[in-house]
């Protein structure tokens, strides 16, 4: 927990990547058994996985005053959005 209090770009980057992959895995696990799993790689799964990163970046930037960590989270979110655009919307 002490590492999260540290203002470091790479901590924010790592935190955002971990949150994205955990949420993506959980959402895919539940949609595998759901009725709407025919279109498994739909866009909404990626978008829902990226939304908590935006909330986390606001929390880091405004609430905790951790500017570098917030920038790392925002950078990882931006890269995620660009990858979604190139991979899913090809």
Secondary structure, DSSP 8 states (H G I E B T S, - for coil): -GGGGS--HHHHHHHHHHHHHHHHHHHHHHHHSSTTGGGTT-HHHHHHHHHHHHHHHHIIIIIS--HHHHHHHHHHHHHHHHHHHHHT--
